[in-house]
Amino acid sequence: MRALARICLGLVLLLVPAAQATADNAIPGRILFVKDGDLWLLDGSGPQQLATGGTFSQPSWAPDGSSLAYVYRGTNFADIFVTDDQGQNQTRLTNSQSTVLDNNDWNLRPAFSPDGQSIAFVSDHNSALPMLWLMNADGSARRALTTPGVQAESVDALAWSPDGAQLAFTMYSEPGPTQIGLVPMQSGGRQQGRALTTQVGGALDPSWSPDGNWLAYAGHDGLAVEIYAMQPGDSDSVPTRLTSDGLLARSPVWSPDGQHIAYLSNKTGYYEIFEIDVSTDASGTLVASAPQQLTKDLHLDAASGLSWGH
C-alpha cells in the first residue's frame, strides 16, 4: 500500500499497513484508537497506523465516516482538528496556544452530532475545569453549554443520542465519584438534565446504541471496572452488566449495526481491544456473548477511547 502523507504542525499523517499486529476476528466498519500518541484504525484487514507524531488523542468519526476529529496535544494546551479518513486536508478548529502560559486552554473529547453539523467538546476556556462546549463543524460559533438540572464541576467523555436530542457525558461533582449525566440539546425546550447513573463506585465513558434504546458505559464493580448498559428512556431501567472480566474496562463503543460492542480491557496486562456480540432476549434484556480479543501486543491508550464508524 502506498503511504499517504501530509505535514501538520510538524507531524506526519500517513496510512500504512501494520506489520506487527493482526486482528483475530474480522469486524464490520472501522474502529479508531490511539497507541503511543499515534492514531490507528482497525478494520477487517487488521490494525493500521493512520497518523504518527506522538501527540494525538481522542479520535472520533464523523457520522458518514468520511472524516474524523482528533485532539492535538501541545505544551500545556490541546486543540481540536479534523481530517479526512486518509489523513489529508487537516483543519484546525480551535487555537488555544498562548504566549502567556496561564492563558492556554485545553480542548478535548470532540464528538460529532448525528447530522455532522456540530461538534460537542469539553474545554476550560472560561472555567477552572473542563466543561461542555459546542461549535459548528467548521470550528465557528464556539460557545459554552449550560447543564440545567445537573450539578457538574467537571466534564469528560461525551456521546450524542442518535436523534441528536440529548448529550450523555461523564460528570464529576464533589465528593464524587463520576457518573453519567444527560442534558437536552434541543433549543427552546423545558426539559431538564439529569444524572442517569448512580453507580456506587462511579461510571464513565458513555456510548449510545445506534437505535437510541441503550446507553453503554464503564462502571465500577468493586475493584474492577466492567461494561454496563441502561435504557435512558426508561425511568425504571436498571444497569445490565455485559462483562465479567474482573479487571479494568474502558470506552465501550457500538458497531454501526448495533450488534457488537468493542471496549478496551487490560486483561492481558496492557489495554487491548475486545468485542462482545449483543442482542435482546425474549424479555427485552440485553445479553452479551463472551468477549473476543481483536488486537494483540499493541498496548493502547485507554484514556483516548475508541470510535467505531462505517
C-alpha positions, 0 to 999 in steps of 0.5 A, spaced: 500 500 500 502 506 498 503 511 504 499 517 504 502 523 507 501 530 509 505 535 514 501 538 520 504 542 525 510 538 524 507 531 524 506 526 519 499 523 517 500 517 513 496 510 512 500 504 512 499 497 513 501 494 520 506 489 520 506 487 527 499 486 529 493 482 526 486 482 528 483 475 530 476 476 528 474 480 522 469 486 524 464 490 520 466 498 519 472 501 522 474 502 529 479 508 531 484 508 537 490 511 539 497 507 541 503 511 543 500 518 541 499 515 534 492 514 531 490 507 528 484 504 525 482 497 525 478 494 520 477 487 517 484 487 514 487 488 521 490 494 525 493 500 521 497 506 523 493 512 520 497 518 523 504 518 527 507 524 531 506 522 538 501 527 540 494 525 538 488 523 542 481 522 542 479 520 535 472 520 533 468 519 526 464 523 523 457 520 522 458 518 514 465 516 516 468 520 511 472 524 516 474 524 523 476 529 529 482 528 533 485 532 539 492 535 538 496 535 544 501 541 545 505 544 551 500 545 556 494 546 551 490 541 546 486 543 540 481 540 536 482 538 528 479 534 523 481 530 517 479 526 512 479 518 513 486 518 509 489 523 513 489 529 508 486 536 508 487 537 516 483 543 519 484 546 525 478 548 529 480 551 535 487 555 537 488 555 544 496 556 544 498 562 548 504 566 549 502 567 556 502 560 559 496 561 564 492 563 558 492 556 554 486 552 554 485 545 553 480 542 548 478 535 548 473 529 547 470 532 540 464 528 538 460 529 532 452 530 532 448 525 528 447 530 522 455 532 522 453 539 523 456 540 530 461 538 534 460 537 542 467 538 546 469 539 553 474 545 554 476 550 560 476 556 556 472 560 561 472 555 567 477 552 572 475 545 569 473 542 563 466 543 561 461 542 555 462 546 549 459 546 542 461 549 535 459 548 528 463 543 524 467 548 521 470 550 528 465 557 528 460 559 533 464 556 539 460 557 545 459 554 552 453 549 554 449 550 560 447 543 564 440 545 567 438 540 572 445 537 573 450 539 578 457 538 574 464 541 576 467 537 571 466 534 564 469 528 560 467 523 555 461 525 551 456 521 546 450 524 542 443 520 542 442 518 535 436 523 534 441 528 536 436 530 542 440 529 548 448 529 550 450 523 555 457 525 558 461 523 564 460 528 570 464 529 576 461 533 582 464 533 589 465 528 593 464 524 587 465 519 584 463 520 576 457 518 573 453 519 567 449 525 566 444 527 560 442 534 558 437 536 552 440 539 546 434 541 543 433 549 543 427 552 546 425 546 550 423 545 558 426 539 559 431 538 564 438 534 565 439 529 569 444 524 572 442 517 569 447 513 573 448 512 580 453 507 580 456 506 587 463 506 585 462 511 579 461 510 571 464 513 565 465 513 558 458 513 555 456 510 548 449 510 545 446 504 541 445 506 534 437 505 535 437 510 541 434 504 546 441 503 550 446 507 553 453 503 554 458 505 559 464 503 564 462 502 571 465 500 577 464 493 580 468 493 586 475 493 584 474 492 577 471 496 572 466 492 567 461 494 561 454 496 563 448 498 559 441 502 561 435 504 557 435 512 558 428 512 556 426 508 561 425 511 568 425 504 571 431 501 567 436 498 571 444 497 569 445 490 565 452 488 566 455 485 559 462 483 562 465 479 567 472 480 566 474 482 573 479 487 571 479 494 568 474 496 562 474 502 558 470 506 552 465 501 550 463 503 543 457 500 538 458 497 531 454 501 526 449 495 526 448 495 533 450 488 534 457 488 537 460 492 542 468 493 542 471 496 549 478 496 551 480 491 557 487 490 560 486 483 561 492 481 558 496 486 562 496 492 557 489 495 554 487 491 548 481 491 544 475 486 545 468 485 542 462 482 545 456 480 540 449 483 543 442 482 542 435 482 546 432 476 549 425 474 549 424 479 555 427 485 552 434 484 556 440 485 553 445 479 553 452 479 551 456 473 548 463 472 551 468 477 549 473 476 543 480 479 543 481 483 536 488 486 537 494 483 540 501 486 543 499 493 541 498 496 548 493 502 547 491 508 550 485 507 554 484 514 556 483 516 548 477 511 547 475 508 541 470 510 535 467 505 531 464 508 524 462 505 517 
